[in-house]
């Protein structure tokens, strides 16, 4: 699941999205007297352009073949724009899609705002007992289900096997080893050890969890990001940059990181299963065996990685709810998830899919499944999706030397308390 990835282009213009959307087009659709689904379903897909989007678009076309009277309007919306774009469209009542591919943290926020249709008792939740418990957790809000889990993910350390062999180094298991390995790589090959993405705070979470910290404690309604573990985690990432073990950036982090890794300019990056297809497109990984993946190096309190993923949610104002429910079920069915896992190595949210041929023997899925099982869940509160904006500002400032870890943590905590009114 891409976190904050800014794609280079919007596949359809805003005007097209506004006029084509089922909630705004006047095409009510639904079921004909014959019981067949009909009308238009507009789907906002937020997957990576150039790799993931091709698979998801083709999958959506399969729904049209199954339901020939339904026209699926596919729109790829850059992930970094989709959250606010959907909220603005839903609030104005114009231009919102029938179905959106929602990052897991957006689902409770959209539900709290009243923008999503409850799915309990609808065709969208077919065989819902088959979903992984941690994947289903992000779809619930105040006792109701507002989305269907599509993929689940976490983070790992990607590394270039050839560079490691040339430098004569082993895979680092701790932050201290990461620094040592990076120095040897630089000395032996002239290449930088790690590309540390600096414009997206999701990439910071593994370091925060590794120091025993978290953003907030939802049970006690308290902000924790500015406590000692948060400060220490910021010191850790700052030290990686200052020591030369890692290079970073303040803008275009995804593109810069992927390009540097795919071209063999850096030996390592932290990323998730959503990056595998794009990584294999790089010249360094024409031989797929050159890509190694391991757990994110542990901090002083252990190894930690965030739980991510994507859900499919139906817009409450859709004029074609029945077809939207059916489309959401189709796109998250065991058959669809198996195809996505085989083509993109994205992890299924259905337990039954993991035993299917082509999935059970997929090395990427096999690596990330245990990581996902132990991943740290984010608090499923409406504000979770908004916690990254204040953090990324300070995270970037710390990495680029514009502020200190202490001040960065304090400023983030202050912003959180303004956002989470009444929290301590």
DRENKOL-857197 format. One record per residue (C-alpha): residue in three letters; x, y, z. Coordinates in pm, 1 decimal, padded with zeros to 6 digits. Layout:
BEGIN
+------+----------+----------+----------+
! rest !       px !       py !       pz !
+------+----------+----------+----------+
!  Ala !        X !        Y !        Z !
...
+------+----------+----------+----------+
! end
This chain:
BEGIN
+------+----------+----------+----------+
! rest !       px !       py !       pz !
+------+----------+----------+----------+
!  Unk !  00000.0 !  00000.0 !  00000.0 !
!  Unk !  00158.1 !  00319.2 ! -00110.2 !
!  Unk !  00180.9 !  00577.4 !  00162.7 !
!  Unk !  00190.3 !  00934.1 !  00031.0 !
!  Unk !  00319.4 !  00829.5 ! -00310.8 !
!  Unk !  00267.1 !  01114.7 ! -00554.8 !
!  Unk !  00204.9 !  00976.8 ! -00901.3 !
!  Unk !  00318.0 !  01189.7 ! -01194.1 !
!  Unk ! -00014.2 !  01216.5 ! -01370.1 !
!  Unk ! -00385.3 !  01186.3 ! -01312.6 !
!  Unk ! -00519.0 !  00939.7 ! -01563.8 !
!  Unk ! -00846.6 !  01127.5 ! -01600.4 !
!  Unk ! -00904.6 !  01497.8 ! -01557.7 !
!  Unk ! -01108.0 !  01637.3 ! -01271.9 !
!  Unk ! -01376.9 !  01742.5 ! -01512.5 !
!  Unk ! -01408.7 !  01391.5 ! -01648.3 !
!  Unk ! -01424.1 !  01251.1 ! -01298.1 !
!  Unk ! -01698.8 !  01492.5 ! -01202.5 !
!  Unk ! -01915.3 !  01422.9 ! -01503.4 !
!  Unk ! -01863.3 !  01048.5 ! -01509.2 !
!  Unk ! -01925.0 !  00970.5 ! -01143.4 !
!  Unk ! -02224.7 !  00756.7 ! -01062.6 !
!  Unk ! -02315.6 !  00984.2 ! -00772.1 !
!  Unk ! -02335.8 !  01285.6 ! -01002.6 !
!  Unk ! -02411.8 !  01166.8 ! -01352.9 !
!  Unk ! -02783.3 !  01110.9 ! -01326.7 !
!  Unk ! -02746.5 !  00745.4 ! -01429.0 !
!  Unk ! -02916.4 !  00575.2 ! -01137.8 !
!  Unk ! -02870.6 !  00218.8 ! -01257.9 !
!  Unk ! -02941.3 ! -00060.5 ! -01014.4 !
!  Unk ! -03125.7 ! -00377.9 ! -01105.1 !
!  Unk ! -03349.5 ! -00424.8 ! -01402.9 !
!  Unk ! -03679.7 ! -00605.6 ! -01376.5 !
!  Unk ! -03490.7 ! -00914.1 ! -01489.1 !
!  Unk ! -03270.8 ! -00886.1 ! -01180.0 !
!  Unk ! -02961.1 ! -00793.8 ! -01380.8 !
!  Unk ! -02736.3 ! -00513.6 ! -01261.8 !
!  Unk ! -02714.2 ! -00208.5 ! -01486.6 !
!  Unk ! -02597.1 !  00150.7 ! -01501.6 !
!  Unk ! -02261.3 !  00310.4 ! -01427.2 !
!  Unk ! -02012.0 !  00250.0 ! -01146.4 !
!  Unk ! -01726.1 !  00499.6 ! -01121.6 !
!  Unk ! -01422.6 !  00363.3 ! -00942.1 !
!  Unk ! -01134.8 !  00568.4 ! -00811.3 !
!  Unk ! -00828.7 !  00346.6 ! -00807.9 !
!  Unk ! -00525.5 !  00478.0 ! -00613.2 !
!  Unk ! -00271.3 !  00215.9 ! -00719.9 !
!  Unk !  00068.9 !  00282.4 ! -00878.6 !
!  Unk !  00052.3 !  00407.8 ! -01235.9 !
!  Unk !  00250.6 !  00196.9 ! -01479.9 !
!  Unk !  00240.9 ! -00128.6 ! -01284.9 !
!  Unk ! -00042.8 ! -00191.5 ! -01039.3 !
!  Unk ! -00303.2 !  00011.4 ! -01229.4 !
!  Unk ! -00284.6 ! -00213.6 ! -01534.4 !
!  Unk ! -00380.0 ! -00518.1 ! -01329.4 !
!  Unk ! -00662.8 ! -00347.4 ! -01140.6 !
!  Unk ! -00808.1 ! -00194.5 ! -01456.0 !
!  Unk ! -00805.0 ! -00531.4 ! -01629.1 !
!  Unk ! -00970.7 ! -00686.6 ! -01324.8 !
!  Unk ! -01245.7 ! -00422.2 ! -01334.6 !
!  Unk ! -01305.8 ! -00504.4 ! -01700.4 !
!  Unk ! -01375.5 ! -00860.0 ! -01588.7 !
!  Unk ! -01667.2 ! -00729.0 ! -01382.0 !
!  Unk ! -01813.6 ! -00570.3 ! -01695.2 !
!  Unk ! -01794.6 ! -00903.5 ! -01876.8 !
!  Unk ! -01976.9 ! -01066.4 ! -01589.0 !
!  Unk ! -02234.7 ! -00785.5 ! -01582.2 !
!  Unk ! -02257.5 ! -00656.3 ! -01942.9 !
!  Unk ! -02521.9 ! -00395.8 ! -01856.0 !
!  Unk ! -02286.1 ! -00223.3 ! -01609.2 !
!  Unk ! -02032.4 !  00031.6 ! -01729.7 !
!  Unk ! -01733.0 !  00066.8 ! -01496.1 !
!  Unk ! -01570.5 !  00409.0 ! -01529.2 !
!  Unk ! -01209.8 !  00358.6 ! -01421.6 !
!  Unk ! -01024.6 !  00664.1 ! -01287.5 !
!  Unk ! -00672.9 !  00642.4 ! -01145.4 !
!  Unk ! -00626.5 !  00913.0 ! -00883.2 !
!  Unk ! -00277.8 !  00977.3 ! -00739.5 !
!  Unk ! -00263.9 !  00834.3 ! -00390.0 !
!  Unk ! -00133.8 !  01157.4 ! -00240.3 !
!  Unk ! -00436.0 !  01349.2 ! -00371.7 !
!  Unk ! -00715.1 !  01098.2 ! -00324.5 !
!  Unk ! -00798.4 !  01151.0 !  00043.9 !
!  Unk ! -00869.7 !  01523.6 !  00020.9 !
!  Unk ! -01014.0 !  01499.2 ! -00327.6 !
!  Unk ! -01273.5 !  01246.9 ! -00212.3 !
!  Unk ! -01364.0 !  01451.8 !  00096.3 !
!  Unk ! -01407.2 !  01766.7 ! -00111.4 !
!  Unk ! -01624.1 !  01590.0 ! -00368.7 !
!  Unk ! -01837.3 !  01415.8 ! -00106.2 !
!  Unk ! -01884.0 !  01736.5 !  00092.4 !
!  Unk ! -01991.6 !  01932.9 ! -00213.5 !
!  Unk ! -02215.2 !  01650.3 ! -00333.6 !
!  Unk ! -02057.9 !  01664.7 ! -00678.8 !
!  Unk ! -01795.4 !  01448.3 ! -00842.2 !
!  Unk ! -01751.4 !  01173.4 ! -00581.8 !
!  Unk ! -01703.6 !  00819.9 ! -00719.1 !
!  Unk ! -01934.8 !  00529.6 ! -00645.5 !
!  Unk ! -01642.4 !  00325.1 ! -00512.1 !
!  Unk ! -01302.9 !  00438.3 ! -00383.0 !
!  Unk ! -00988.7 !  00239.8 ! -00307.1 !
!  Unk ! -00931.5 !  00376.7 !  00041.5 !
!  Unk ! -00611.8 !  00353.6 !  00243.1 !
!  Unk ! -00700.7 !  00170.4 !  00563.5 !
!  Unk ! -00667.0 !  00481.9 !  00781.4 !
!  Unk ! -00906.4 !  00681.8 !  00563.2 !
!  Unk ! -01197.6 !  00443.7 !  00615.2 !
!  Unk ! -01293.6 !  00546.4 !  00973.1 !
!  Unk ! -01248.7 !  00912.3 !  00881.6 !
!  Unk ! -01478.2 !  00891.6 !  00578.1 !
!  Unk ! -01729.9 !  00690.2 !  00781.2 !
!  Unk ! -01727.6 !  00945.2 !  01063.8 !
!  Unk ! -01799.6 !  01222.1 !  00812.2 !
!  Unk ! -02099.5 !  01028.0 !  00680.6 !
!  Unk ! -01951.3 !  00981.2 !  00334.0 !
!  Unk ! -01961.7 !  00600.0 !  00322.9 !
!  Unk ! -02251.1 !  00357.8 !  00290.9 !
!  Unk ! -02274.7 !  00087.8 !  00564.6 !
!  Unk ! -02211.1 ! -00251.3 !  00406.4 !
!  Unk ! -02354.2 ! -00487.9 !  00666.7 !
!  Unk ! -02619.7 ! -00706.9 !  00507.0 !
!  Unk ! -02524.1 ! -00605.0 !  00151.6 !
!  Unk ! -02376.5 ! -00805.3 ! -00135.2 !
!  Unk ! -02039.0 ! -00636.5 ! -00072.2 !
!  Unk ! -01962.7 ! -00853.3 !  00231.6 !
!  Unk ! -01991.9 ! -01200.3 !  00083.3 !
!  Unk ! -01794.0 ! -01458.1 !  00286.2 !
!  Unk ! -01677.3 ! -01185.7 !  00523.9 !
!  Unk ! -01571.1 ! -01439.6 !  00789.2 !
!  Unk ! -01280.6 ! -01532.7 !  00563.4 !
!  Unk ! -01106.3 ! -01196.2 !  00608.2 !
!  Unk ! -00794.6 ! -01168.9 !  00823.6 !
!  Unk ! -00893.1 ! -01020.8 !  01158.2 !
!  Unk ! -00641.7 ! -00736.1 !  01141.1 !
!  Unk ! -00754.4 ! -00648.7 !  00787.8 !
!  Unk ! -01121.9 ! -00644.0 !  00883.8 !
!  Unk ! -01049.5 ! -00423.8 !  01187.2 !
!  Unk ! -00983.7 ! -00119.3 !  00970.7 !
!  Unk ! -01326.4 ! -00148.1 !  00804.7 !
!  Unk ! -01525.4 ! -00113.4 !  01127.3 !
!  Unk ! -01651.9 !  00208.6 !  01284.3 !
!  Unk ! -01899.0 !  00239.6 !  01570.9 !
!  Unk ! -02024.1 ! -00115.7 !  01527.9 !
!  Unk ! -02081.1 ! -00100.8 !  01152.4 !
!  Unk ! -01877.3 ! -00210.2 !  00849.7 !
!  Unk ! -01792.8 !  00062.7 !  00598.7 !
!  Unk ! -01547.2 ! -00105.8 !  00362.6 !
!  Unk ! -01422.7 ! -00437.6 !  00227.3 !
!  Unk ! -01053.3 ! -00530.1 !  00276.2 !
!  Unk ! -00872.7 ! -00559.6 ! -00055.7 !
!  Unk ! -00500.9 ! -00592.5 !  00027.0 !
!  Unk ! -00294.9 ! -00582.7 !  00346.5 !
!  Unk !  00071.3 ! -00494.3 !  00378.8 !
!  Unk !  00364.5 ! -00389.1 !  00593.3 !
!  Unk !  00724.4 ! -00275.9 !  00544.7 !
!  Unk !  01052.5 ! -00457.6 !  00482.9 !
!  Unk !  01412.1 ! -00382.4 !  00388.7 !
!  Unk !  01475.3 ! -00425.7 !  00015.4 !
!  Unk !  01839.1 ! -00486.0 ! -00077.2 !
!  Unk !  02052.7 ! -00542.8 ! -00385.9 !
!  Unk !  02209.3 ! -00888.3 ! -00363.1 !
!  Unk !  02491.1 ! -00807.4 ! -00608.4 !
!  Unk !  02599.4 ! -00493.3 ! -00422.9 !
!  Unk !  02598.6 ! -00684.8 ! -00095.1 !
!  Unk !  02814.4 ! -00958.1 ! -00252.7 !
!  Unk !  03055.1 ! -00705.0 ! -00403.4 !
!  Unk !  03091.6 ! -00531.9 ! -00065.7 !
!  Unk !  03121.7 ! -00860.1 !  00122.4 !
!  Unk !  02850.1 ! -00773.0 !  00374.6 !
!  Unk !  02564.2 ! -00956.0 !  00542.2 !
!  Unk !  02205.5 ! -00837.5 !  00577.6 !
!  Unk !  02176.1 ! -00596.4 !  00873.7 !
!  Unk !  01942.3 ! -00700.5 !  01153.4 !
!  Unk !  01978.2 ! -00388.9 !  01372.3 !
!  Unk !  02024.0 ! -00015.4 !  01320.6 !
!  Unk !  02383.9 ! -00044.7 !  01442.0 !
!  Unk !  02452.5 ! -00316.1 !  01183.1 !
!  Unk !  02283.1 ! -00102.7 !  00918.0 !
!  Unk !  02535.7 !  00175.3 !  00978.8 !
!  Unk !  02829.5 ! -00065.4 !  00969.7 !
!  Unk !  02706.5 ! -00235.4 !  00652.3 !
!  Unk !  02644.0 !  00100.3 !  00482.9 !
!  Unk !  02998.2 !  00216.0 !  00557.5 !
!  Unk !  03148.3 ! -00100.1 !  00410.3 !
!  Unk !  02930.1 ! -00067.5 !  00101.1 !
!  Unk !  03048.6 !  00290.7 !  00054.8 !
!  Unk !  03413.5 !  00197.8 !  00106.0 !
!  Unk !  03403.9 ! -00104.1 ! -00126.9 !
!  Unk !  03165.1 !  00012.0 ! -00401.9 !
!  Unk !  03126.2 !  00388.5 ! -00365.1 !
!  Unk !  02748.9 !  00346.9 ! -00338.8 !
!  Unk !  02525.7 !  00478.3 ! -00060.7 !
!  Unk !  02388.1 !  00217.0 !  00176.8 !
!  Unk !  02026.8 !  00323.7 !  00234.0 !
!  Unk !  01780.0 !  00555.7 !  00063.7 !
!  Unk !  01566.7 !  00693.0 !  00346.2 !
!  Unk !  01245.6 !  00844.5 !  00217.5 !
!  Unk !  01213.2 !  01186.6 !  00377.5 !
!  Unk !  00884.2 !  01325.1 !  00249.7 !
!  Unk !  00643.5 !  01067.8 !  00392.7 !
!  Unk !  00606.0 !  00999.0 !  00764.8 !
!  Unk !  00476.7 !  00645.8 !  00705.6 !
!  Unk !  00839.7 !  00551.0 !  00639.0 !
!  Unk !  00924.7 !  00678.5 !  00988.1 !
!  Unk !  00689.0 !  00441.1 !  01170.0 !
!  Unk !  00920.8 !  00139.7 !  01165.1 !
!  Unk !  01184.2 !  00345.1 !  01347.1 !
!  Unk !  00926.8 !  00478.1 !  01593.6 !
!  Unk !  00796.5 !  00128.5 !  01672.2 !
!  Unk !  01154.4 !  00002.3 !  01692.8 !
!  Unk !  01215.9 !  00240.7 !  01981.8 !
!  Unk !  00897.4 !  00130.8 !  02156.4 !
!  Unk !  00696.3 !  00438.7 !  02062.5 !
!  Unk !  00370.2 !  00516.2 !  01886.1 !
!  Unk !  00182.9 !  00818.0 !  01755.5 !
!  Unk ! -00100.5 !  00806.6 !  02009.0 !
!  Unk ! -00261.6 !  00579.9 !  02266.2 !
!  Unk ! -00627.6 !  00560.7 !  02169.2 !
!  Unk ! -00733.1 !  00373.7 !  02483.9 !
!  Unk ! -00608.3 !  00641.8 !  02721.6 !
!  Unk ! -00669.5 !  00922.1 !  02470.5 !
!  Unk ! -00316.5 !  01047.9 !  02503.8 !
!  Unk ! -00056.0 !  01172.9 !  02255.7 !
!  Unk !  00266.1 !  00972.6 !  02271.4 !
!  Unk !  00467.8 !  01082.5 !  01967.5 !
!  Unk !  00652.1 !  01348.4 !  02169.5 !
!  Unk !  00756.5 !  01111.5 !  02446.5 !
!  Unk !  01114.9 !  00984.3 !  02474.8 !
!  Unk !  01076.0 !  00696.4 !  02222.8 !
!  Unk !  00953.6 !  00944.0 !  01960.4 !
!  Unk !  01246.6 !  01176.6 !  02022.6 !
!  Unk !  01490.5 !  00884.2 !  02009.9 !
!  Unk !  01344.6 !  00757.2 !  01682.7 !
!  Unk !  01395.6 !  01099.2 !  01524.4 !
!  Unk !  01753.6 !  01097.2 !  01651.3 !
!  Unk !  01805.5 !  00754.6 !  01492.6 !
!  Unk !  01694.5 !  00862.5 !  01143.3 !
!  Unk !  01884.8 !  01190.0 !  01169.7 !
!  Unk !  02199.9 !  01001.5 !  01263.4 !
!  Unk !  02162.6 !  00768.4 !  00966.5 !
!  Unk !  02169.5 !  01072.1 !  00736.3 !
!  Unk !  02443.2 !  01262.4 !  00922.1 !
!  Unk !  02667.9 !  00956.5 !  00934.1 !
!  Unk !  02637.7 !  00901.7 !  00560.5 !
!  Unk !  02468.9 !  00565.5 !  00603.9 !
!  Unk !  02161.7 !  00702.8 !  00428.7 !
!  Unk !  02067.7 !  00970.5 !  00180.6 !
!  Unk !  01729.5 !  01142.2 !  00192.5 !
!  Unk !  01512.1 !  01402.1 !  00022.0 !
!  Unk !  01245.1 !  01658.7 !  00097.1 !
!  Unk !  01037.1 !  01621.2 ! -00222.2 !
!  Unk !  00951.5 !  01353.5 ! -00479.3 !
!  Unk !  01066.3 !  01089.7 ! -00233.9 !
!  Unk !  00897.3 !  00794.7 ! -00399.1 !
!  Unk !  01032.3 !  00862.8 ! -00747.1 !
!  Unk !  01382.1 !  00945.7 ! -00620.7 !
!  Unk !  01397.4 !  00641.7 ! -00394.5 !
!  Unk !  01271.0 !  00398.5 ! -00657.5 !
!  Unk !  01498.8 !  00535.2 ! -00927.4 !
!  Unk !  01807.4 !  00525.1 ! -00705.8 !
!  Unk !  01738.8 !  00167.4 ! -00598.8 !
!  Unk !  01637.0 !  00037.9 ! -00942.0 !
!  Unk !  01946.3 !  00193.5 ! -01101.3 !
!  Unk !  02182.1 !  00047.7 ! -00839.4 !
!  Unk !  02286.6 !  00383.2 ! -00692.5 !
!  Unk !  02186.4 !  00272.4 ! -00342.4 !
!  Unk !  02201.0 ! -00072.8 ! -00191.2 !
!  Unk !  01891.1 ! -00064.4 !  00029.1 !
!  Unk !  01550.8 !  00095.9 !  00076.6 !
!  Unk !  01258.5 !  00042.9 !  00311.9 !
!  Unk !  00940.7 ! -00037.6 !  00122.7 !
!  Unk !  00638.5 ! -00265.7 !  00100.3 !
!  Unk !  00492.2 ! -00529.4 ! -00133.1 !
!  Unk !  00325.6 ! -00253.9 ! -00337.6 !
!  Unk !  00675.9 ! -00157.5 ! -00462.1 !
!  Unk !  00777.9 ! -00501.0 ! -00590.0 !
!  Unk !  00628.5 ! -00479.4 ! -00939.6 !
!  Unk !  00782.4 ! -00138.7 ! -01003.4 !
!  Unk !  01117.4 ! -00247.8 ! -00858.5 !
!  Unk !  01137.4 ! -00546.6 ! -01092.3 !
!  Unk !  01105.2 ! -00299.4 ! -01382.8 !
!  Unk !  01447.4 ! -00152.8 ! -01295.5 !
!  Unk !  01764.7 ! -00248.6 ! -01481.5 !
!  Unk !  01923.6 ! -00384.5 ! -01161.1 !
!  Unk !  01644.0 ! -00637.8 ! -01118.6 !
!  Unk !  01594.6 ! -00783.3 ! -01463.5 !
!  Unk !  01718.8 ! -01087.1 ! -01281.0 !
!  Unk !  01455.0 ! -01098.0 ! -01009.4 !
!  Unk !  01683.7 ! -01307.3 ! -00791.7 !
!  Unk !  01894.0 ! -00993.3 ! -00735.2 !
!  Unk !  01621.4 ! -00849.8 ! -00510.5 !
!  Unk !  01646.2 ! -00947.2 ! -00146.5 !
!  Unk !  01387.8 ! -00859.1 !  00117.0 !
!  Unk !  01422.5 ! -00887.9 !  00492.0 !
!  Unk !  01271.9 ! -00733.1 !  00804.0 !
!  Unk !  01336.5 ! -00368.0 !  00881.5 !
!  Unk !  01644.7 ! -00345.1 !  01108.3 !
!  Unk !  01546.6 ! -00343.4 !  01474.7 !
!  Unk !  01574.7 ! -00044.9 !  01702.7 !
!  Unk !  01670.7 ! -00051.1 !  02069.5 !
!  Unk !  01334.4 ! -00202.9 !  02168.1 !
!  Unk !  01300.3 ! -00449.1 !  01884.4 !
!  Unk !  01175.7 ! -00477.1 !  01529.5 !
!  Unk !  00855.5 ! -00301.9 !  01431.6 !
!  Unk !  00663.9 ! -00233.5 !  01112.6 !
!  Unk !  00323.9 ! -00069.6 !  01049.2 !
!  Unk !  00013.4 ! -00243.3 !  00921.9 !
!  Unk ! -00115.9 ! -00094.4 !  00602.3 !
!  Unk ! -00340.5 ! -00188.7 !  00318.6 !
!  Unk ! -00636.7 ! -00077.9 !  00113.8 !
!  Unk ! -01011.4 ! -00120.3 !  00137.1 !
!  Unk ! -01290.4 ! -00068.9 ! -00112.2 !
!  Unk ! -01558.3 !  00168.2 !  00017.7 !
!  Unk ! -01890.8 !  00272.3 ! -00134.9 !
!  Unk ! -01993.0 !  00637.3 ! -00143.5 !
!  Unk ! -02311.0 !  00698.2 !  00055.4 !
!  Unk ! -02441.7 !  00930.8 ! -00217.3 !
!  Unk ! -02400.1 !  00678.2 ! -00497.2 !
!  Unk ! -02696.2 !  00653.9 ! -00733.6 !
!  Unk ! -02610.5 !  00294.1 ! -00811.3 !
!  Unk ! -02560.5 !  00125.5 ! -00476.8 !
!  Unk ! -02653.0 ! -00226.6 ! -00584.1 !
!  Unk ! -02396.0 ! -00237.7 ! -00862.6 !
!  Unk ! -02139.7 ! -00067.6 ! -00637.4 !
!  Unk ! -02188.4 ! -00333.9 ! -00370.0 !
!  Unk ! -02147.5 ! -00608.2 ! -00630.8 !
!  Unk ! -01838.0 ! -00443.2 ! -00777.1 !
!  Unk ! -01676.3 ! -00415.1 ! -00432.0 !
!  Unk ! -01745.1 ! -00784.1 ! -00365.3 !
!  Unk ! -01606.3 ! -00886.1 ! -00704.3 !
!  Unk ! -01284.9 ! -00686.9 ! -00661.7 !
!  Unk ! -01222.2 ! -00836.2 ! -00315.4 !
!  Unk ! -01331.0 ! -01192.9 ! -00391.7 !
!  Unk ! -01092.2 ! -01483.9 ! -00343.1 !
!  Unk ! -01053.8 ! -01517.3 ! -00720.8 !
!  Unk ! -00966.0 ! -01149.7 ! -00766.1 !
!  Unk ! -00727.7 ! -01145.4 ! -00472.0 !
!  Unk ! -00549.3 ! -01453.4 ! -00601.7 !
!  Unk ! -00495.0 ! -01284.5 ! -00938.0 !
!  Unk ! -00362.4 ! -00968.3 ! -00772.1 !
!  Unk ! -00127.2 ! -01171.3 ! -00553.2 !
!  Unk !  00008.7 ! -01363.5 ! -00851.9 !
!  Unk !  00050.3 ! -01057.6 ! -01074.5 !
!  Unk !  00163.4 ! -00796.4 ! -00820.5 !
!  Unk !  00270.4 ! -00991.9 ! -00509.8 !
!  Unk !  00021.8 ! -00789.7 ! -00302.4 !
!  Unk ! -00097.9 ! -00971.8 !  00006.7 !
!  Unk ! -00455.6 ! -01104.1 !  00015.7 !
!  Unk ! -00694.7 ! -01017.1 !  00296.8 !
!  Unk ! -00874.3 ! -01351.3 !  00267.8 !
!  Unk ! -00725.9 ! -01647.5 !  00452.4 !
!  Unk ! -00836.6 ! -01898.3 !  00188.0 !
!  Unk ! -00628.8 ! -01730.6 ! -00083.1 !
!  Unk ! -00294.6 ! -01805.0 !  00085.2 !
!  Unk ! -00324.2 ! -02176.7 !  00010.7 !
!  Unk ! -00397.1 ! -02132.6 ! -00359.6 !
!  Unk ! -00137.4 ! -02228.2 ! -00625.6 !
!  Unk !  00056.6 ! -01924.5 ! -00741.8 !
!  Unk !  00003.4 ! -01757.1 ! -00405.6 !
!  Unk !  00126.8 ! -02017.8 ! -00159.8 !
!  Unk !  00455.9 ! -02043.2 ! -00352.1 !
!  Unk !  00496.4 ! -01668.5 ! -00414.7 !
!  Unk !  00822.6 ! -01570.9 ! -00243.2 !
!  Unk !  00722.9 ! -01207.5 ! -00183.1 !
!  Unk !  00389.1 ! -01304.0 ! -00031.3 !
!  Unk !  00565.4 ! -01570.9 !  00172.3 !
!  Unk !  00804.7 ! -01315.5 !  00315.8 !
!  Unk !  00553.4 ! -01043.7 !  00398.5 !
!  Unk !  00280.2 ! -01263.9 !  00548.3 !
!  Unk !  00468.7 ! -01324.8 !  00877.9 !
!  Unk !  00561.7 ! -00954.3 !  00885.0 !
!  Unk !  00195.9 ! -00858.6 !  00843.9 !
!  Unk !  00094.1 ! -01100.4 !  01118.8 !
!  Unk !  00321.1 ! -00914.1 !  01362.4 !
!  Unk !  00268.7 ! -00563.4 !  01223.2 !
!  Unk !  00159.2 ! -00281.9 !  01452.8 !
!  Unk ! -00200.4 ! -00173.1 !  01398.2 !
!  Unk ! -00268.1 !  00195.3 !  01383.8 !
!  Unk ! -00555.0 !  00331.4 !  01596.0 !
!  Unk ! -00873.9 !  00304.9 !  01392.7 !
!  Unk ! -01004.0 !  00650.0 !  01484.2 !
!  Unk ! -01133.0 !  00915.0 !  01240.7 !
!  Unk ! -00823.3 !  01128.0 !  01287.7 !
!  Unk ! -00567.0 !  00855.7 !  01211.0 !
!  Unk ! -00537.7 !  00956.5 !  00846.7 !
!  Unk ! -00471.8 !  01316.3 !  00950.5 !
!  Unk ! -00187.0 !  01235.7 !  01189.7 !
!  Unk !  00070.0 !  01213.9 !  00914.0 !
!  Unk !  00052.9 !  01574.5 !  00790.8 !
!  Unk !  00193.6 !  01735.0 !  01108.6 !
!  Unk !  00446.3 !  01453.1 !  01150.5 !
!  Unk !  00584.4 !  01461.4 !  00796.6 !
!  Unk !  00651.8 !  01835.3 !  00824.6 !
!  Unk !  00867.9 !  01788.4 !  01132.6 !
!  Unk !  01016.7 !  01458.9 !  01011.2 !
!  Unk !  01141.0 !  01629.5 !  00695.1 !
!  Unk !  01275.1 !  01926.1 !  00893.5 !
!  Unk !  01468.1 !  01694.3 !  01124.9 !
!  Unk !  01621.3 !  01497.8 !  00837.3 !
!  Unk !  01722.7 !  01815.1 !  00652.9 !
!  Unk !  01860.5 !  01988.5 !  00962.4 !
!  Unk !  01592.5 !  02256.9 !  00988.9 !
!  Unk !  01495.7 !  02154.9 !  01341.8 !
!  Unk !  01610.5 !  01922.5 !  01619.1 !
!  Unk !  01455.1 !  01585.7 !  01708.2 !
!  Unk !  01339.4 !  01732.2 !  02041.7 !
!  Unk !  01169.4 !  02031.7 !  01882.7 !
!  Unk !  01029.5 !  01822.7 !  01600.0 !
!  Unk !  00867.6 !  01576.9 !  01841.1 !
!  Unk !  00728.2 !  01855.7 !  02059.6 !
!  Unk !  00579.8 !  02046.4 !  01766.8 !
!  Unk !  00417.6 !  01728.5 !  01633.0 !
!  Unk !  00269.0 !  01650.8 !  01976.1 !
!  Unk !  00131.2 !  02004.8 !  02007.5 !
!  Unk ! -00032.1 !  01975.7 !  01665.2 !
!  Unk ! -00183.3 !  01639.3 !  01757.9 !
!  Unk ! -00343.8 !  01784.5 !  02071.9 !
!  Unk ! -00504.0 !  02058.2 !  01864.0 !
!  Unk ! -00637.0 !  01795.5 !  01624.9 !
!  Unk ! -00747.5 !  01553.1 !  01896.9 !
!  Unk ! -00941.6 !  01790.5 !  02117.2 !
!  Unk ! -00957.0 !  01679.3 !  02479.8 !
!  Unk ! -00664.1 !  01437.5 !  02449.2 !
!  Unk ! -00374.4 !  01472.7 !  02692.5 !
+------+----------+----------+----------+
! end
